[in-house]
Amino acid sequence: MKRSTHERRPGRKQPKGRIAILSVIAAALAGIVIWIGVNDWNVTKTMEQAGLAESSAELTEAPEQQQKPLKQPEQPAQTEKQEPPVTETAPAEPADADDAEEPEEPFDGGYVEGQTLPKEPTYVNGILVANKKHPLPEDFAPGEDKAARAAFEEMAAEAKLSSFNLTAFSTFRSYDYQVTLYNRYADRDGQEAADRYSARPGYSEHQTGLAFDIGEVNHEKHWASESFGETEAGKWLLANAHRYGFILRYPKNKEDITGYMHEAWHFRYVGKEMAEEIFKKNITLEEYLGLE
C-alpha cells in the first residue's frame, strides 16, 4: 500500500540545529524567570538592573503622575476658632486746630439738673405724673395699685383665650430699690446710656404703683426687650391694652418727649376712658396732659 506524502514517518529525527536553538531559548527564559524571582518578582526593579530603568519609567510612571494629583500636606486640626488680634490705634489729630469739633455740652438726660425731690407728688388733671421733669417724694410708697392689678388680671384672662399667657414681671418699685437698680446700670453702661432706659431714683414711674412691665410666660428671653413688641403676644397687647385702661408708656420715636427710649413691655394704667383717647390719637401721656 502506498503511503501518503503528508504522513510523518515513524522514527524520523529532528534536525540538530533546531534542537540547539530551542535549548538556548528555554535556558534564557529560565534565567529570566529566576532573575525576576530573585528581585521579589518586581519587574521594574529587574529592568532597572538591566539598564532599562529610564525607558521603563517614561513608559509607566509618567502617565500615572499626570493623572494622579499630588497629595497636599495635611493641615493640623483646629480645636478652636482663632480670632484676629485686636489692635488699638489712637484717633487721628485734626489737621488744623480750626477744624476740631466744638466740645458738646454735658448730657443731662432730660433731667432738670440740681432739682431736689418734692414733698408731694405731682398730679395733672387728676393724673399722677412721674417723669424726668416731675419727680416723686423719696418716701412716696403707695405699693401696687389695686385698680391697675384688677385691670391687668382681666386683660390677662382675655389674652389666654388667644393662647397668650401674660404676666406682670415688675410693677411697684420703692425708692430704695430704684437706687440699687439705677446705680447698677450706670456702673455697667455709664450714666448717659443708663439715663435713656432707666429712671434715676425718685423719677421712676414704677414708684407710682401704676406701671406694669408685661411679658409672656415661658418666653423670658423677650422680657424687658424691644423684641417683645415683635412677638404675637406683644402685638396683641399693644392692640388691646387700652381697652383695659393701659397705655404703652414709651412708644417708638417719642424719646424727645417722654425722655426714654422705646420700651415695648412698659405699660401704664390711666383708666379706660383716657387710655382709649390716647390710643386713638397715638400720643404720649405728656402730650395728652400738655407736658411737652
BABA-535505 format. One record per residue (C-alpha): z, y, x. Coordinates in Angstrom, 3 decimals, m for minus. Example, Ala and Ser with C-alpha at 12.3 -4.5 7.8 and 13.67 -1.06 7.14 Angstrom:
# residues 2
<pt><z>7.800</z><y>m4.500</y><x>12.300</x></pt>
<pt><z>7.140</z><y>m1.060</y><x>13.670</x></pt>
This chain:
# residues 292
<pt><z>0.000</z><y>0.000</y><x>0.000</x></pt>
<pt><z>m0.961</z><y>3.429</y><x>1.366</x></pt>
<pt><z>1.932</z><y>5.928</y><x>1.956</x></pt>
<pt><z>1.877</z><y>9.465</y><x>0.685</x></pt>
<pt><z>1.284</z><y>12.030</y><x>3.354</x></pt>
<pt><z>4.235</z><y>14.096</y><x>1.965</x></pt>
<pt><z>6.818</z><y>11.392</y><x>2.404</x></pt>
<pt><z>9.097</z><y>11.549</y><x>5.488</x></pt>
<pt><z>9.052</z><y>8.525</y><x>7.484</x></pt>
<pt><z>12.458</z><y>6.952</y><x>7.975</x></pt>
<pt><z>13.896</z><y>7.197</y><x>11.416</x></pt>
<pt><z>11.914</z><y>10.309</y><x>12.407</x></pt>
<pt><z>13.958</z><y>12.586</y><x>14.736</x></pt>
<pt><z>14.290</z><y>16.424</y><x>14.504</x></pt>
<pt><z>12.879</z><y>18.403</y><x>17.440</x></pt>
<pt><z>15.492</z><y>19.041</y><x>20.141</x></pt>
<pt><z>14.785</z><y>22.782</y><x>20.299</x></pt>
<pt><z>15.706</z><y>23.332</y><x>16.653</x></pt>
<pt><z>18.967</z><y>21.428</y><x>17.063</x></pt>
<pt><z>19.909</z><y>23.568</y><x>20.042</x></pt>
<pt><z>19.298</z><y>26.831</y><x>18.120</x></pt>
<pt><z>21.390</z><y>25.626</y><x>15.169</x></pt>
<pt><z>24.208</z><y>24.671</y><x>17.505</x></pt>
<pt><z>24.248</z><y>28.108</y><x>19.112</x></pt>
<pt><z>24.308</z><y>29.861</y><x>15.693</x></pt>
<pt><z>27.148</z><y>27.605</y><x>14.480</x></pt>
<pt><z>29.130</z><y>28.300</y><x>17.627</x></pt>
<pt><z>28.587</z><y>32.070</y><x>17.277</x></pt>
<pt><z>29.705</z><y>32.053</y><x>13.633</x></pt>
<pt><z>32.764</z><y>30.032</y><x>14.503</x></pt>
<pt><z>33.593</z><y>32.522</y><x>17.243</x></pt>
<pt><z>33.272</z><y>35.483</y><x>14.889</x></pt>
<pt><z>35.487</z><y>33.824</y><x>12.300</x></pt>
<pt><z>38.120</z><y>33.059</y><x>14.930</x></pt>
<pt><z>37.941</z><y>36.659</y><x>16.262</x></pt>
<pt><z>38.398</z><y>38.164</y><x>12.811</x></pt>
<pt><z>41.299</z><y>35.816</y><x>12.196</x></pt>
<pt><z>42.979</z><y>36.946</y><x>15.423</x></pt>
<pt><z>42.779</z><y>40.567</y><x>14.111</x></pt>
<pt><z>44.614</z><y>39.596</y><x>10.906</x></pt>
<pt><z>41.312</z><y>39.329</y><x>9.061</x></pt>
<pt><z>40.815</z><y>43.127</y><x>9.476</x></pt>
<pt><z>37.061</z><y>43.561</y><x>9.663</x></pt>
<pt><z>37.349</z><y>47.281</y><x>10.546</x></pt>
<pt><z>39.673</z><y>46.548</y><x>13.464</x></pt>
<pt><z>37.308</z><y>43.813</y><x>14.676</x></pt>
<pt><z>34.339</z><y>46.204</y><x>14.533</x></pt>
<pt><z>36.306</z><y>48.870</y><x>16.439</x></pt>
<pt><z>36.937</z><y>46.360</y><x>19.239</x></pt>
<pt><z>33.272</z><y>45.515</y><x>19.200</x></pt>
<pt><z>32.371</z><y>49.225</y><x>19.731</x></pt>
<pt><z>31.120</z><y>49.740</y><x>16.177</x></pt>
<pt><z>34.048</z><y>51.940</y><x>15.004</x></pt>
<pt><z>32.183</z><y>55.254</y><x>14.882</x></pt>
<pt><z>29.295</z><y>53.986</y><x>12.873</x></pt>
<pt><z>31.503</z><y>51.987</y><x>10.512</x></pt>
<pt><z>33.770</z><y>54.989</y><x>9.914</x></pt>
<pt><z>30.785</z><y>57.062</y><x>8.914</x></pt>
<pt><z>29.685</z><y>54.381</y><x>6.510</x></pt>
<pt><z>33.021</z><y>53.533</y><x>4.907</x></pt>
<pt><z>35.654</z><y>56.232</y><x>5.398</x></pt>
<pt><z>33.628</z><y>59.435</y><x>4.910</x></pt>
<pt><z>32.630</z><y>58.804</y><x>1.277</x></pt>
<pt><z>36.234</z><y>57.912</y><x>0.380</x></pt>
<pt><z>37.582</z><y>61.131</y><x>1.880</x></pt>
<pt><z>35.070</z><y>63.195</y><x>m0.108</x></pt>
<pt><z>36.048</z><y>61.605</y><x>m3.405</x></pt>
<pt><z>39.838</z><y>61.410</y><x>m2.951</x></pt>
<pt><z>41.687</z><y>64.781</y><x>m2.848</x></pt>
<pt><z>44.156</z><y>65.423</y><x>m0.108</x></pt>
<pt><z>47.775</z><y>64.820</y><x>m1.063</x></pt>
<pt><z>49.715</z><y>68.061</y><x>m1.372</x></pt>
<pt><z>53.087</z><y>68.318</y><x>0.352</x></pt>
<pt><z>55.969</z><y>67.661</y><x>m2.007</x></pt>
<pt><z>57.982</z><y>70.685</y><x>m3.122</x></pt>
<pt><z>61.772</z><y>70.498</y><x>m3.106</x></pt>
<pt><z>63.237</z><y>70.035</y><x>m6.563</x></pt>
<pt><z>64.598</z><y>73.223</y><x>m8.087</x></pt>
<pt><z>68.059</z><y>72.788</y><x>m9.527</x></pt>
<pt><z>68.478</z><y>76.360</y><x>m10.733</x></pt>
<pt><z>66.191</z><y>79.253</y><x>m11.568</x></pt>
<pt><z>66.264</z><y>81.824</y><x>m8.827</x></pt>
<pt><z>66.095</z><y>85.420</y><x>m9.979</x></pt>
<pt><z>64.587</z><y>88.038</y><x>m7.660</x></pt>
<pt><z>67.230</z><y>90.053</y><x>m5.871</x></pt>
<pt><z>68.186</z><y>93.314</y><x>m7.499</x></pt>
<pt><z>67.759</z><y>96.341</y><x>m5.311</x></pt>
<pt><z>69.248</z><y>99.741</y><x>m5.878</x></pt>
<pt><z>67.493</z><y>102.942</y><x>m4.969</x></pt>
<pt><z>68.793</z><y>106.452</y><x>m5.164</x></pt>
<pt><z>66.990</z><y>108.717</y><x>m7.650</x></pt>
<pt><z>64.363</z><y>110.921</y><x>m6.092</x></pt>
<pt><z>65.351</z><y>114.524</y><x>m5.423</x></pt>
<pt><z>63.289</z><y>117.237</y><x>m7.193</x></pt>
<pt><z>60.521</z><y>118.627</y><x>m5.022</x></pt>
<pt><z>61.649</z><y>122.150</y><x>m5.878</x></pt>
<pt><z>65.087</z><y>123.336</y><x>m6.914</x></pt>
<pt><z>63.474</z><y>125.318</y><x>m9.732</x></pt>
<pt><z>62.108</z><y>122.040</y><x>m11.184</x></pt>
<pt><z>65.542</z><y>120.494</y><x>m11.581</x></pt>
<pt><z>66.659</z><y>119.989</y><x>m15.174</x></pt>
<pt><z>69.456</z><y>122.104</y><x>m16.533</x></pt>
<pt><z>72.676</z><y>120.100</y><x>m16.941</x></pt>
<pt><z>73.289</z><y>119.035</y><x>m20.522</x></pt>
<pt><z>76.272</z><y>120.339</y><x>m22.421</x></pt>
<pt><z>79.123</z><y>117.849</y><x>m22.777</x></pt>
<pt><z>78.531</z><y>115.497</y><x>m25.704</x></pt>
<pt><z>81.213</z><y>115.912</y><x>m28.365</x></pt>
<pt><z>80.071</z><y>113.004</y><x>m30.544</x></pt>
<pt><z>80.029</z><y>115.241</y><x>m33.613</x></pt>
<pt><z>83.754</z><y>115.937</y><x>m33.478</x></pt>
<pt><z>85.405</z><y>119.327</y><x>m33.572</x></pt>
<pt><z>86.920</z><y>119.243</y><x>m30.106</x></pt>
<pt><z>90.518</z><y>120.349</y><x>m29.938</x></pt>
<pt><z>91.057</z><y>119.702</y><x>m33.632</x></pt>
<pt><z>94.520</z><y>118.397</y><x>m34.492</x></pt>
<pt><z>95.185</z><y>115.834</y><x>m37.206</x></pt>
<pt><z>96.165</z><y>117.397</y><x>m40.542</x></pt>
<pt><z>99.359</z><y>116.886</y><x>m42.500</x></pt>
<pt><z>97.427</z><y>115.975</y><x>m45.664</x></pt>
<pt><z>94.134</z><y>114.097</y><x>m46.213</x></pt>
<pt><z>91.022</z><y>115.928</y><x>m47.437</x></pt>
<pt><z>89.705</z><y>115.478</y><x>m50.991</x></pt>
<pt><z>86.407</z><y>116.969</y><x>m52.184</x></pt>
<pt><z>85.724</z><y>116.774</y><x>m55.920</x></pt>
<pt><z>88.448</z><y>114.155</y><x>m56.128</x></pt>
<pt><z>86.861</z><y>112.008</y><x>m53.401</x></pt>
<pt><z>88.883</z><y>111.135</y><x>m50.287</x></pt>
<pt><z>86.904</z><y>112.090</y><x>m47.194</x></pt>
<pt><z>87.236</z><y>110.741</y><x>m43.666</x></pt>
<pt><z>84.574</z><y>111.697</y><x>m41.141</x></pt>
<pt><z>84.251</z><y>113.469</y><x>m37.793</x></pt>
<pt><z>84.947</z><y>116.853</y><x>m39.333</x></pt>
<pt><z>87.689</z><y>115.797</y><x>m41.734</x></pt>
<pt><z>90.336</z><y>113.542</y><x>m40.141</x></pt>
<pt><z>93.337</z><y>111.880</y><x>m41.755</x></pt>
<pt><z>97.033</z><y>112.307</y><x>m41.001</x></pt>
<pt><z>98.361</z><y>109.885</y><x>m38.404</x></pt>
<pt><z>100.890</z><y>108.436</y><x>m40.880</x></pt>
<pt><z>98.370</z><y>108.044</y><x>m43.713</x></pt>
<pt><z>98.531</z><y>104.329</y><x>m44.567</x></pt>
<pt><z>97.682</z><y>103.505</y><x>m48.208</x></pt>
<pt><z>96.591</z><y>99.954</y><x>m47.419</x></pt>
<pt><z>93.597</z><y>98.266</y><x>m49.006</x></pt>
<pt><z>92.593</z><y>99.976</y><x>m52.250</x></pt>
<pt><z>93.189</z><y>97.674</y><x>m55.242</x></pt>
<pt><z>90.298</z><y>99.008</y><x>m57.300</x></pt>
<pt><z>87.948</z><y>98.523</y><x>m54.347</x></pt>
<pt><z>89.165</z><y>94.963</y><x>m53.858</x></pt>
<pt><z>88.692</z><y>94.118</y><x>m57.531</x></pt>
<pt><z>85.173</z><y>95.560</y><x>m57.463</x></pt>
<pt><z>84.338</z><y>93.554</y><x>m54.351</x></pt>
<pt><z>85.567</z><y>90.294</y><x>m55.894</x></pt>
<pt><z>83.421</z><y>90.921</y><x>m58.967</x></pt>
<pt><z>80.407</z><y>91.627</y><x>m56.762</x></pt>
<pt><z>81.037</z><y>88.554</y><x>m54.583</x></pt>
<pt><z>81.233</z><y>86.361</y><x>m57.686</x></pt>
<pt><z>77.808</z><y>87.508</y><x>m58.837</x></pt>
<pt><z>76.375</z><y>87.095</y><x>m55.337</x></pt>
<pt><z>77.407</z><y>83.437</y><x>m55.425</x></pt>
<pt><z>75.091</z><y>82.937</y><x>m58.395</x></pt>
<pt><z>72.297</z><y>83.779</y><x>m55.945</x></pt>
<pt><z>73.823</z><y>81.427</y><x>m53.315</x></pt>
<pt><z>75.288</z><y>84.242</y><x>m51.176</x></pt>
<pt><z>78.915</z><y>83.751</y><x>m50.174</x></pt>
<pt><z>80.039</z><y>87.275</y><x>m49.297</x></pt>
<pt><z>83.309</z><y>88.127</y><x>m47.560</x></pt>
<pt><z>85.023</z><y>91.374</y><x>m46.564</x></pt>
<pt><z>85.989</z><y>90.641</y><x>m42.971</x></pt>
<pt><z>87.526</z><y>94.080</y><x>m42.302</x></pt>
<pt><z>88.975</z><y>96.585</y><x>m44.773</x></pt>
<pt><z>92.084</z><y>98.720</y><x>m44.232</x></pt>
<pt><z>92.999</z><y>99.602</y><x>m40.635</x></pt>
<pt><z>96.068</z><y>101.528</y><x>m39.604</x></pt>
<pt><z>96.017</z><y>104.489</y><x>m37.231</x></pt>
<pt><z>97.696</z><y>102.411</y><x>m34.504</x></pt>
<pt><z>95.175</z><y>99.610</y><x>m34.851</x></pt>
<pt><z>92.322</z><y>102.109</y><x>m34.524</x></pt>
<pt><z>93.850</z><y>103.414</y><x>m31.281</x></pt>
<pt><z>93.601</z><y>99.947</y><x>m29.750</x></pt>
<pt><z>90.126</z><y>99.287</y><x>m31.142</x></pt>
<pt><z>88.557</z><y>102.592</y><x>m30.119</x></pt>
<pt><z>90.060</z><y>102.563</y><x>m26.618</x></pt>
<pt><z>88.704</z><y>99.081</y><x>m26.042</x></pt>
<pt><z>85.182</z><y>100.171</y><x>m26.991</x></pt>
<pt><z>85.401</z><y>103.358</y><x>m24.930</x></pt>
<pt><z>86.601</z><y>101.434</y><x>m21.869</x></pt>
<pt><z>83.784</z><y>98.930</y><x>m22.275</x></pt>
<pt><z>80.825</z><y>101.184</y><x>m23.176</x></pt>
<pt><z>82.017</z><y>104.689</y><x>m22.339</x></pt>
<pt><z>83.219</z><y>107.354</y><x>m24.750</x></pt>
<pt><z>79.785</z><y>108.774</y><x>m25.545</x></pt>
<pt><z>78.460</z><y>105.384</y><x>m26.661</x></pt>
<pt><z>81.656</z><y>104.451</y><x>m28.480</x></pt>
<pt><z>81.583</z><y>107.681</y><x>m30.491</x></pt>
<pt><z>78.309</z><y>106.597</y><x>m32.079</x></pt>
<pt><z>79.696</z><y>103.436</y><x>m33.668</x></pt>
<pt><z>83.495</z><y>103.598</y><x>m33.596</x></pt>
<pt><z>85.777</z><y>106.305</y><x>m35.019</x></pt>
<pt><z>88.447</z><y>107.940</y><x>m32.950</x></pt>
<pt><z>91.998</z><y>107.333</y><x>m34.222</x></pt>
<pt><z>92.633</z><y>109.418</y><x>m37.346</x></pt>
<pt><z>88.912</z><y>109.688</y><x>m38.150</x></pt>
<pt><z>88.193</z><y>106.153</y><x>m39.313</x></pt>
<pt><z>87.124</z><y>105.609</y><x>m42.904</x></pt>
<pt><z>88.856</z><y>102.236</y><x>m42.731</x></pt>
<pt><z>92.177</z><y>104.086</y><x>m42.697</x></pt>
<pt><z>91.471</z><y>105.172</y><x>m46.301</x></pt>
<pt><z>91.508</z><y>101.552</y><x>m47.513</x></pt>
<pt><z>88.182</z><y>102.185</y><x>m49.265</x></pt>
<pt><z>85.818</z><y>100.950</y><x>m46.548</x></pt>
<pt><z>84.742</z><y>97.290</y><x>m46.627</x></pt>
<pt><z>82.899</z><y>95.608</y><x>m43.769</x></pt>
<pt><z>80.961</z><y>92.861</y><x>m45.530</x></pt>
<pt><z>79.286</z><y>89.728</y><x>m44.179</x></pt>
<pt><z>78.202</z><y>86.258</y><x>m45.260</x></pt>
<pt><z>80.421</z><y>83.209</y><x>m44.809</x></pt>
<pt><z>79.132</z><y>80.789</y><x>m42.120</x></pt>
<pt><z>76.798</z><y>83.472</y><x>m40.771</x></pt>
<pt><z>79.272</z><y>85.186</y><x>m38.467</x></pt>
<pt><z>76.596</z><y>85.973</y><x>m35.893</x></pt>
<pt><z>75.400</z><y>88.726</y><x>m38.256</x></pt>
<pt><z>78.835</z><y>90.217</y><x>m38.868</x></pt>
<pt><z>79.121</z><y>93.825</y><x>m37.717</x></pt>
<pt><z>75.482</z><y>93.586</y><x>m36.612</x></pt>
<pt><z>72.413</z><y>95.500</y><x>m37.703</x></pt>
<pt><z>70.731</z><y>92.117</y><x>m38.162</x></pt>
<pt><z>72.833</z><y>91.597</y><x>m41.296</x></pt>
<pt><z>70.530</z><y>94.026</y><x>m43.097</x></pt>
<pt><z>67.583</z><y>91.710</y><x>m42.367</x></pt>
<pt><z>69.247</z><y>88.651</y><x>m43.917</x></pt>
<pt><z>68.695</z><y>87.730</y><x>m47.563</x></pt>
<pt><z>72.399</z><y>88.300</y><x>m48.264</x></pt>
<pt><z>72.261</z><y>91.732</y><x>m46.641</x></pt>
<pt><z>69.210</z><y>92.683</y><x>m48.700</x></pt>
<pt><z>70.889</z><y>91.525</y><x>m51.898</x></pt>
<pt><z>73.993</z><y>93.568</y><x>m51.080</x></pt>
<pt><z>72.003</z><y>96.713</y><x>m50.350</x></pt>
<pt><z>70.145</z><y>96.417</y><x>m53.657</x></pt>
<pt><z>73.198</z><y>95.632</y><x>m55.813</x></pt>
<pt><z>76.338</z><y>97.151</y><x>m54.246</x></pt>
<pt><z>76.035</z><y>100.425</y><x>m56.191</x></pt>
<pt><z>76.392</z><y>98.520</y><x>m59.468</x></pt>
<pt><z>79.960</z><y>97.733</y><x>m58.420</x></pt>
<pt><z>80.834</z><y>101.164</y><x>m57.045</x></pt>
<pt><z>79.938</z><y>100.659</y><x>m53.360</x></pt>
<pt><z>77.518</z><y>102.685</y><x>m51.230</x></pt>
<pt><z>76.033</z><y>101.939</y><x>m47.826</x></pt>
<pt><z>78.062</z><y>104.472</y><x>m45.878</x></pt>
<pt><z>75.900</z><y>104.857</y><x>m42.766</x></pt>
<pt><z>72.181</z><y>104.461</y><x>m43.641</x></pt>
<pt><z>69.279</z><y>104.496</y><x>m41.223</x></pt>
<pt><z>68.092</z><y>107.844</y><x>m39.850</x></pt>
<pt><z>71.195</z><y>109.699</y><x>m41.074</x></pt>
<pt><z>73.246</z><y>109.760</y><x>m37.871</x></pt>
<pt><z>72.879</z><y>113.532</y><x>m37.587</x></pt>
<pt><z>74.619</z><y>113.825</y><x>m40.980</x></pt>
<pt><z>77.173</z><y>111.001</y><x>m41.008</x></pt>
<pt><z>77.922</z><y>111.132</y><x>m37.282</x></pt>
<pt><z>77.460</z><y>107.383</y><x>m36.875</x></pt>
<pt><z>74.568</z><y>105.080</y><x>m36.157</x></pt>
<pt><z>73.254</z><y>102.779</y><x>m38.891</x></pt>
<pt><z>75.717</z><y>100.090</y><x>m39.987</x></pt>
<pt><z>74.219</z><y>97.542</y><x>m42.365</x></pt>
<pt><z>77.606</z><y>95.969</y><x>m43.060</x></pt>
<pt><z>79.822</z><y>99.049</y><x>m43.756</x></pt>
<pt><z>80.183</z><y>99.861</y><x>m47.460</x></pt>
<pt><z>82.433</z><y>102.499</y><x>m49.070</x></pt>
<pt><z>83.895</z><y>102.310</y><x>m52.559</x></pt>
<pt><z>83.382</z><y>105.522</y><x>m54.577</x></pt>
<pt><z>83.203</z><y>104.190</y><x>m58.151</x></pt>
<pt><z>80.225</z><y>103.049</y><x>m60.190</x></pt>
<pt><z>79.027</z><y>106.389</y><x>m61.521</x></pt>
<pt><z>78.936</z><y>108.164</y><x>m58.155</x></pt>
<pt><z>77.537</z><y>105.113</y><x>m56.361</x></pt>
<pt><z>74.699</z><y>104.924</y><x>m58.885</x></pt>
<pt><z>73.728</z><y>108.549</y><x>m58.313</x></pt>
<pt><z>73.955</z><y>108.334</y><x>m54.506</x></pt>
<pt><z>71.847</z><y>105.162</y><x>m54.539</x></pt>
<pt><z>69.112</z><y>106.626</y><x>m56.745</x></pt>
<pt><z>68.873</z><y>109.801</y><x>m54.669</x></pt>
<pt><z>69.000</z><y>107.824</y><x>m51.397</x></pt>
<pt><z>71.503</z><y>110.246</y><x>m49.880</x></pt>
<pt><z>74.779</z><y>110.039</y><x>m47.969</x></pt>
<pt><z>78.287</z><y>110.833</y><x>m49.136</x></pt>
<pt><z>78.210</z><y>114.032</y><x>m47.059</x></pt>
<pt><z>75.018</z><y>115.137</y><x>m48.793</x></pt>
<pt><z>76.404</z><y>114.308</y><x>m52.217</x></pt>
<pt><z>79.593</z><y>116.304</y><x>m51.552</x></pt>
<pt><z>77.810</z><y>119.152</y><x>m49.804</x></pt>
<pt><z>79.493</z><y>118.488</y><x>m46.451</x></pt>
<pt><z>76.373</z><y>118.590</y><x>m44.259</x></pt>
